[in-house]
């Protein structure tokens, strides 16, 4: 097969398509995209199957911004009659000569219509897994290091079969990190920073990089959704905003609130480990200010959101990030930069930058 199935947020199909064509083109893999508005998925069809397979193996999945999950399609769109949805899947995977799969995921588009398929997906998973094992397609026991078989339901009667590799895919069902909103948090924006920490910071480094006693600054903090995430990890936080902060946060004794413009504030001491920023402002301006923080050594790590324009969102993000990377390189800063359109983001992307040399 010469097709990739790509999951994304509904409404971001054009960004998903622009990203896969750009990144595949860097590997001399060319093709075209098939997409429908608000469908929450895109199909990329390459002109050459071998080059697509090589790209799929080699390109680091974590570098995608708008693509939540990807799988290499193994058959054309399957018809799945309600009387027997399993037989067409078995026939397709046997025709594709698949074997040794360690996990099955029955998934669906993250749309209002797609969510109605969640019950069917759950009901279908166990009998389909058993049938796949009996057919020799799946291993007798779940194996996290073996290839993942995906059945992506478009409706109750149609679906795609794809294959992904655990070392280069999203480990999450539907590519989505679902989090529970903590009732004590001042706003739902808190989930964006929690997801960012989970996405960007390896768990074995949490004690060092997200541990108690670190100093942090939250630019545009009011009412404290992001500050809450820092406080719950026992950090000392300077909250910068002209608006009020939640009393529950101020009562912790871990928060100092300064009514200052977030673009003008400068720390008096170079002891700030984290700066976080979720200000509603032009993305270029936010990226430039975050560059100032990193270049001046005011922080070691930064997480910030870039609000997206209505058009050319992928091009805008990549241009802004290229400028930021160039500034940091010109300043001789060794850094790691990650960016993702997180599940809890809306019209924005979240960026993480770590100074790999500076130590506090």
Buried (B, 14 or more C-beta within 10 A) or exposed (E): BBBBBBBBBBBBBBBBBBBBBEBBEEBEBEBEBBBEEBBBBBBBBBEBEEBBBBBBEEBEBEEBBBBBBBBBBBBEEBEBEEEEBBEBBBEBBBEBEBBEBBBBBBBBBBBEBBEEBBEBBEEBBEEBBEBBBEBEBBBEEEBEEBBBBBBBBBBBEEBBBBBBBBEBBBEEBBBBBEEEEBEEBBBEBBBBBBBBBEBBBEEEEEEEBBEEEBBBBBBBBBBBBBBBBBBBBEBBBBBBBEEEBBEBBBEBEBBEBEEBEBBEBEBEEEEBBBBBBBBEBEBBEBBBBBBEBBBEBBBBBBBBBBBBEEEBBBEBBBBBBEBBBEBBEEEEBEBEBBBBBBBBBEBBBBBBBBBEEBEE
